[in-house]
Amino acid sequence: MGCLYGVGVGPGDPELLTLKARRVLTEVPVIFVPKKAEENESIAESIISGLALHFESKLVRIVLPMLRNKHKLQEYRQRAADMIWQHLELGQDGAFINVGDPLFYGSFIHVVKVLQSSHPETKIEIVPGVSSINAAAARAVVPLASDDENIAVLSGDQKTETIRNALEKFDTVVFMKVNTIFDRLLGILEEMNLKDKSIYVRRCTTEAEEIVRDIGRLQGDKLDYFSLLIVRK
Amino acid sequence: MGCLYGVGVGPGDPELLTLKARRVLTEVPVIFVPKKAEENESIAESIISGLALHFESKLVRIVLPMLRNKHKLQEYRQRAADMIWQHLELGQDGAFINVGDPLFYGSFIHVVKVLQSSHPETKIEIVPGVSSINAAAARAVVPLASDDENIAVLSGDQKTETIRNALEKFDTVVFMKVNTIFDRLLGILEEMNLKDKSIYVRRCTTEAEEIVRDIGRLQGDKLDYFSLLIVRK
């Protein structure tokens, strides 16, 4: 039976792949590429294309859309798992590429869960990657945490109480996928006098990177899905 | 003036360096190596030695001990910053290597702070690295967070109330430097019925790696400084 590698390809800059990720991608006969829709480009694929290692012939594209309908979503994940299993069963190793780190908000998590429930014997190895959090902090040159400090990472559309609690209790709070809650969050940060301690980072380490320290000017804007906010007290 | 690179060298396995980290370390004329004491080996140095790129001749070792005396600590950091500045001032680029990621509990944070206060004009570039959190999750094959989940990272000797609050409110809690609080933490996890959801990981991706799922057996043990606990509800 083949081994399924979950390979983190880092935040965007192809140079932020690890040596191990590059080796595994070079060695495996199949690379599974997740994409949101047939016609979309895959961000993970665009990162490894940047390495110019001529992976093209071994790419297998897998459609994993973002849907609210959980039943439909599960169907797509099951199809992805089945497609991967076909290769593993034949003894082929395969690598599923994931932007950032596979186990940190990665689509790999869902696919592997379905795969493990149909085939508990599946061999899994994870190649961790540089997450967007570490990369965003690097680009903004802002510490995430130091010594005995605590950090919270919140994702998506959170309750105001949850946001306030994190901002009160933690030294640093990172908001992932901040696009869905930005205007509301901005209001909370203003009230808590934390607006000036906040840095917005969009698509860090890519050509579309944007770092905004005066975050008030983003009010009302339609923000990118790949954007986060670091609040460092 | 030279540029100071803060280079994350990853959690331990030399293959988890990024391509960029390896390039920068190959190109710069000086590599600053932090170590706890003159006679100690530097973990960051042992990681890059594993790459066998013959860095030896350009290493400059910097002693940064762990001290409770803040005044003494500041003296060491000032000395480190002065030593680095001597090179930058001459137009030499230098790379300060840091286990994991430089801005995530890295000693680089302190040195750069002192350097920037004496020489605000210092050019800084950070090369983010794979943090021990992502690497530990990878080795244990446990998701850190997914979808709209939240994660907290606590470090060092925290109040019981802070620990309880994090365990109640977050989907995943990671305890860094867990050696200082392990037995107390174990008691809290038992009370909250979370002991079975906890995984202890020591020196992940190195030869001394240890992953313990039955964490009760560690009670009373003297644990390693480089150990963490992932609690995934």
HADDOCK unambig.tbl for C-alpha pairs under 7 A between the chains (distance, minus, plus):
assign (segid A and resid 15 and name CA) (segid B and resid 18 and name CA) 6.74 0.50 0.50
assign (segid A and resid 15 and name CA) (segid B and resid 19 and name CA) 5.12 0.50 0.50
assign (segid A and resid 15 and name CA) (segid B and resid 20 and name CA) 5.02 0.50 0.50
assign (segid A and resid 16 and name CA) (segid B and resid 18 and name CA) 5.18 0.50 0.50
assign (segid A and resid 16 and name CA) (segid B and resid 19 and name CA) 6.04 0.50 0.50
assign (segid A and resid 16 and name CA) (segid B and resid 20 and name CA) 5.92 0.50 0.50
assign (segid A and resid 17 and name CA) (segid B and resid 18 and name CA) 5.30 0.50 0.50
assign (segid A and resid 17 and name CA) (segid B and resid 19 and name CA) 6.11 0.50 0.50
assign (segid A and resid 18 and name CA) (segid B and resid 15 and name CA) 6.73 0.50 0.50
assign (segid A and resid 18 and name CA) (segid B and resid 16 and name CA) 5.18 0.50 0.50
assign (segid A and resid 18 and name CA) (segid B and resid 17 and name CA) 5.31 0.50 0.50
assign (segid A and resid 18 and name CA) (segid B and resid 18 and name CA) 3.89 0.50 0.50
assign (segid A and resid 18 and name CA) (segid B and resid 19 and name CA) 5.82 0.50 0.50
assign (segid A and resid 19 and name CA) (segid B and resid 15 and name CA) 5.11 0.50 0.50
assign (segid A and resid 19 and name CA) (segid B and resid 16 and name CA) 6.02 0.50 0.50
assign (segid A and resid 19 and name CA) (segid B and resid 17 and name CA) 6.11 0.50 0.50
assign (segid A and resid 19 and name CA) (segid B and resid 18 and name CA) 5.81 0.50 0.50
assign (segid A and resid 19 and name CA) (segid B and resid 19 and name CA) 5.96 0.50 0.50
assign (segid A and resid 20 and name CA) (segid B and resid 15 and name CA) 5.01 0.50 0.50
assign (segid A and resid 20 and name CA) (segid B and resid 16 and name CA) 5.92 0.50 0.50
assign (segid A and resid 101 and name CA) (segid B and resid 134 and name CA) 6.99 0.50 0.50
assign (segid A and resid 103 and name CA) (segid B and resid 143 and name CA) 4.64 0.50 0.50
assign (segid A and resid 103 and name CA) (segid B and resid 144 and name CA) 5.66 0.50 0.50
assign (segid A and resid 103 and name CA) (segid B and resid 145 and name CA) 6.85 0.50 0.50
assign (segid A and resid 104 and name CA) (segid B and resid 143 and name CA) 6.60 0.50 0.50
assign (segid A and resid 104 and name CA) (segid B and resid 144 and name CA) 5.32 0.50 0.50
assign (segid A and resid 104 and name CA) (segid B and resid 145 and name CA) 5.29 0.50 0.50
assign (segid A and resid 104 and name CA) (segid B and resid 146 and name CA) 6.55 0.50 0.50
assign (segid A and resid 105 and name CA) (segid B and resid 145 and name CA) 5.37 0.50 0.50
assign (segid A and resid 105 and name CA) (segid B and resid 146 and name CA) 4.23 0.50 0.50
assign (segid A and resid 105 and name CA) (segid B and resid 147 and name CA) 6.09 0.50 0.50
assign (segid A and resid 106 and name CA) (segid B and resid 146 and name CA) 6.70 0.50 0.50
assign (segid A and resid 109 and name CA) (segid B and resid 143 and name CA) 6.63 0.50 0.50
assign (segid A and resid 126 and name CA) (segid B and resid 138 and name CA) 5.04 0.50 0.50
assign (segid A and resid 126 and name CA) (segid B and resid 139 and name CA) 6.92 0.50 0.50
assign (segid A and resid 127 and name CA) (segid B and resid 138 and name CA) 6.65 0.50 0.50
assign (segid A and resid 128 and name CA) (segid B and resid 130 and name CA) 6.86 0.50 0.50
assign (segid A and resid 128 and name CA) (segid B and resid 134 and name CA) 5.86 0.50 0.50
assign (segid A and resid 128 and name CA) (segid B and resid 135 and name CA) 5.50 0.50 0.50
assign (segid A and resid 128 and name CA) (segid B and resid 138 and name CA) 5.90 0.50 0.50
assign (segid A and resid 129 and name CA) (segid B and resid 130 and name CA) 5.72 0.50 0.50
assign (segid A and resid 130 and name CA) (segid B and resid 128 and name CA) 6.86 0.50 0.50
assign (segid A and resid 130 and name CA) (segid B and resid 129 and name CA) 5.72 0.50 0.50
assign (segid A and resid 130 and name CA) (segid B and resid 130 and name CA) 4.71 0.50 0.50
assign (segid A and resid 134 and name CA) (segid B and resid 101 and name CA) 6.99 0.50 0.50
assign (segid A and resid 134 and name CA) (segid B and resid 128 and name CA) 5.88 0.50 0.50
assign (segid A and resid 135 and name CA) (segid B and resid 128 and name CA) 5.51 0.50 0.50
assign (segid A and resid 138 and name CA) (segid B and resid 126 and name CA) 5.04 0.50 0.50
assign (segid A and resid 138 and name CA) (segid B and resid 127 and name CA) 6.65 0.50 0.50
assign (segid A and resid 138 and name CA) (segid B and resid 128 and name CA) 5.92 0.50 0.50
assign (segid A and resid 139 and name CA) (segid B and resid 126 and name CA) 6.94 0.50 0.50
assign (segid A and resid 143 and name CA) (segid B and resid 103 and name CA) 4.65 0.50 0.50
assign (segid A and resid 143 and name CA) (segid B and resid 104 and name CA) 6.60 0.50 0.50
assign (segid A and resid 143 and name CA) (segid B and resid 109 and name CA) 6.64 0.50 0.50
assign (segid A and resid 144 and name CA) (segid B and resid 103 and name CA) 5.67 0.50 0.50
assign (segid A and resid 144 and name CA) (segid B and resid 104 and name CA) 5.32 0.50 0.50
assign (segid A and resid 145 and name CA) (segid B and resid 103 and name CA) 6.85 0.50 0.50
assign (segid A and resid 145 and name CA) (segid B and resid 104 and name CA) 5.30 0.50 0.50
assign (segid A and resid 145 and name CA) (segid B and resid 105 and name CA) 5.38 0.50 0.50
assign (segid A and resid 146 and name CA) (segid B and resid 104 and name CA) 6.54 0.50 0.50
assign (segid A and resid 146 and name CA) (segid B and resid 105 and name CA) 4.23 0.50 0.50
assign (segid A and resid 146 and name CA) (segid B and resid 106 and name CA) 6.71 0.50 0.50
assign (segid A and resid 147 and name CA) (segid B and resid 105 and name CA) 6.09 0.50 0.50
assign (segid A and resid 148 and name CA) (segid B and resid 155 and name CA) 4.85 0.50 0.50
assign (segid A and resid 148 and name CA) (segid B and resid 156 and name CA) 5.04 0.50 0.50
assign (segid A and resid 149 and name CA) (segid B and resid 154 and name CA) 6.88 0.50 0.50
assign (segid A and resid 149 and name CA) (segid B and resid 155 and name CA) 6.01 0.50 0.50
assign (segid A and resid 150 and name CA) (segid B and resid 153 and name CA) 5.63 0.50 0.50
assign (segid A and resid 150 and name CA) (segid B and resid 154 and name CA) 4.63 0.50 0.50
assign (segid A and resid 150 and name CA) (segid B and resid 155 and name CA) 6.04 0.50 0.50
assign (segid A and resid 151 and name CA) (segid B and resid 152 and name CA) 5.78 0.50 0.50
assign (segid A and resid 151 and name CA) (segid B and resid 153 and name CA) 5.13 0.50 0.50
assign (segid A and resid 151 and name CA) (segid B and resid 154 and name CA) 6.65 0.50 0.50
assign (segid A and resid 152 and name CA) (segid B and resid 151 and name CA) 5.78 0.50 0.50
assign (segid A and resid 152 and name CA) (segid B and resid 152 and name CA) 4.32 0.50 0.50
assign (segid A and resid 152 and name CA) (segid B and resid 153 and name CA) 6.22 0.50 0.50
assign (segid A and resid 153 and name CA) (segid B and resid 150 and name CA) 5.64 0.50 0.50
assign (segid A and resid 153 and name CA) (segid B and resid 151 and name CA) 5.14 0.50 0.50
assign (segid A and resid 153 and name CA) (segid B and resid 152 and name CA) 6.22 0.50 0.50
assign (segid A and resid 154 and name CA) (segid B and resid 149 and name CA) 6.88 0.50 0.50
assign (segid A and resid 154 and name CA) (segid B and resid 150 and name CA) 4.64 0.50 0.50
assign (segid A and resid 154 and name CA) (segid B and resid 151 and name CA) 6.66 0.50 0.50
assign (segid A and resid 155 and name CA) (segid B and resid 148 and name CA) 4.86 0.50 0.50
assign (segid A and resid 155 and name CA) (segid B and resid 149 and name CA) 6.02 0.50 0.50
assign (segid A and resid 155 and name CA) (segid B and resid 150 and name CA) 6.05 0.50 0.50
assign (segid A and resid 156 and name CA) (segid B and resid 148 and name CA) 5.05 0.50 0.50
